[in-house]
Amino acid sequence: MKIVIIGGGIAGLTLGIFLKQKNMNVVICERTAGMPSRGHAFLMHLDGLNILNELKNGSNITLKSKKVDEYVLRRPNGQEVKHLKLDAWHCVKRINLINFLYALFPNENIKEGRVFSHFIYEDGNVVAAAFLNGDVEYGDIFVGADGGNSLVRELTLGKVKYTPVEVKEIIGITSRKILAKNPPSIFNKYQDKSNGLAFGLIPTSESEYVWFMQFDPTIADLTNSTAEEINSFCLNMLREFPANVTNVIASTDFSNSYIWHTRDFDLLPTFHKKNVVLIGDAAHLSLPFTSAGTTNAILDAKTLATCIEDFVSYEKAFARYYEIRSAEVKSHIKLGRELKKLFLKPDFKSEDDIPVPLYTKKQEDEEDTGKKIINIVYFTDPICSTCWIIQPMLRKLQLEYGNYINIEYRMGGLLPEWEEYGKGKINSPSDAAKHWEEVCEEHDMPLDGDIWIEDPLNSSYPPSIAFKAAQMQDTDKAILFLRRIKEMVFLEKKNIIKWEFLEKAALSAGLDSARLLRDFEGKAQELFRIDLEMAKQLGVTGFPTLFFSNCSEKKFTIKGFQPYTKFEEVISHLVPTIKKEPIDKAPESLFNEFPTMTIKEFAFLSDIPIEAAAEILNKLYEEGVVDRYESKNGVIYKNNVFTCAC
C-alpha cells in the first residue's frame, strides 16, 4: 500500500515519519523548494512534545525548545491581572521543528516544488494526485495536509464557510538583550481592558523572544504590509503600553514579520471521503488563542497512523480516526471562539474569570462531594505544630477512605497576635521555638523551631486568609497551597506572613497568584471571619479539631493528637459496613498521590519502620527519582520523576 501525503509541513512530515516507522510506502509532496520555513514560533504542551519524542526511535536527533514556566497577564499600565505557573509548556521555533522532522524522514521520499492541482479518478476512487509542474503521483491512500486553505479539502468535501476575520495578528522576533531584566522563562501578555488589543512576549531560547500583537481591525487596520508600515502601525497601536513593549517593537527587523488573518470553520462532519483523508489545519482550523494548532496536527498524525495500521479497511480506519479526534477538535474550536469574544469585548467577564489562553488535553477530575457519606469539618491553622504532625494520618485517611469522606477545611485563627495569645506554656516566640523542637523529637515529623528566633511570625491570620483566598479559586489546589506554606514554615524557616512566600506557594500549587492577592485583600477576609465565628459557635478551643458526621444524627469529635485507630473507630461508628481501600505501597504510587513526603509519612503509609523508609527514600534520591530538602531536624522528599495525580 502506498500513501501519498500532500503537504510537507508539520502535520504531513509527522504522519510520514510514523508511517515509515510502520514500514509503509510513503511519499510527501511539498509545494515549496527547500524546507518550508514560514512562521516564527509557537507554544506546545508536553503532550505534543512527548509524541515528537516517540518519532526519534532511538536516534540522537534533538528538538530545541524553551520551557515556559509562568504566564503573566497585565494591563498596559502594568497592573497584574493573572499570574500562574505553567507545568508543561514549551516554546518551539517552527524552523527548529521542521529541521527536526526533516532529519527523521528520508529525503528521497520528499518531492519538492509540487503545487497540488487536482486528483485523477478511476471507478470513483482517487488513483493519483496531479501537480502544476506536470508531475503525477499514483497511490492507494491520499492525505490532505495542505493547511487551512486546503485545496484537497475543497475538491473532496467541498468549500467550507470561514468565520469573518475579526482579529489580526502581527508576529516578530527580538533579542533578549532588549529585555535583559525580564525573566527568561515567562510568557508575558498585556491586554487592553476596554478594546481588542494585546501584546504577548514568549521566550524561544535564552537569547531570543517571539512577540505578537493581536488587534481588532475595526479599531485600526493596515492598508499595506511593508516592513516600514507594519513597524509604524505597531508603534502607534502600542503607544500607551509599557516602555519594554515599545522597545521590543523598535528593535525588531520587520522584514520577516507578517500579518495573520485569523479565522476558523465549523467542525466538519467527516475528515475523509473514500480514500482521501485530511489532517491538521486542512481538517480543522482553529483560532490561535488556544495555542493548540501544532499539537493538534501532531495528535492527528499519530492517531491516523495508528488507525491505518490497526484496520485492514481504510474506510474503517478513517472513521475511527474521526471518532477519536473530533470531540477534542470541537472543544478547541469552541474555546477559540470564546476567547476571541472575550478578546474583542474584554469587559465581558470579571478579571477573576478571564481564562488562560492555553488548552491542554488533560481534564481535571471533579469530585462529587455530595455523594460522600461522611463529612469532616477540620479546624486547623497554618502554624499549628499538631496539625503538621497529623499529616501522615490525614493522608492515610485519604488513601483508605477517600471514596467515603469529604474533608472541609476551616481556619481557626491560632495566633491573632502575641499580645492576645497565652495558651499553656507558650506565651512568646521563644516558647514556640522550644515547643516545636519537643514536638519534632517526640513525633519524628521535621520542625525547625529556629524560625521563632530568627524571623518570628507575629500572627497566623495572614496565611489563614491566604488559604481562604485559595479556596475561592479551587478547593483541591487550596489544600496543596496549605501543604506548601506549612513546609515553608516548619522546614524552611520561611515567614509565611510575607507575600513573596505566599505568592511562590500559590504558583507551585497551580493557583493564580494575582487573583489570590485581590481576594486576600478583599472577600477572603470576610470568609476567614466566618470561619472564626463558626469555630466559636462549635466550641473549638484548640487545633486540630475535627467534627465527623453523616446523614444520621451521629456526630463525633476528635481533638488534638490522636492515634490513627481513633480515626478508624469514629468512621466505623458512623458507617459500620465501611470497607477501607488497600494502599498501593510502591514509592511510585505514593509519590503519584503526594508530591512531597517526609520520612515519617512515607513510613506510615508504607507500614514500615522509619529506618527502612529512610533507606528507600535515600536510594530513590541517589537514583534521581526524587529530590530532597534537608532541614535541621529532618528531610522532606519531593517527586522528581513520577507523574503526580494531584
Buried (B, 14 or more C-beta within 10 A) or exposed (E): EEBBBBBBBBBBBBBBBBBBBEEBEBBBBBBBEEBBEEBBBBBBBBBBBEBBEEBBEEEEEEBBBBEBBBBBBBBBEEEBBBBBBBEBBBBBBBBBBBBBBBBBBEEEEBBBBBBBBBBEEEEEEBBBBBBEEEBEBEBBBBBBBBBBEBBBBBBBBEEBEBBEEBBBBBBBBBBBEBBEEBEBBBBBBBBBEEBBBBBBBBBBBEEBBBBBBBBBBEEEEBEEEEEEEBBBBBBEBBEEBBEBBBEBBEBBEBEEBBBBEBBBBEBBEBBBBBBBBBBBBBBBBBBBBBBBBBBBBBBBBBBBBBBBBEBEEBEEBBBBBBEBBBEBBBBBBEBBBBBBBBBBEBEEEEBBEBBBBBBBBEEEEEEEEEEBBBBBBBBBBBBBBBBBBBBBBBBBBBBBBBEBBBBBBBBBBBBEEBEEBEEEEBEEBEBBBBBBBEBBEEBBBBBBBBBBEEEBBBBBBBBBBBBBBBBBBBBBBBBBBBBBBBBBBBBBBBBBBBBEBBBBBBBBBBBBBBBBBBBBEEEBBEBBBEBBEBBEEBEBEBBBBBBBBBEEEEEBBBBEBBEBEEBBEBBEEBBEEBEBEEBEEEBEBBBBBBBBBBBBBBBBBBEBEEEEBBEBBBEBBEEEBBBBBEBEBBBBBBBBEBEBEB
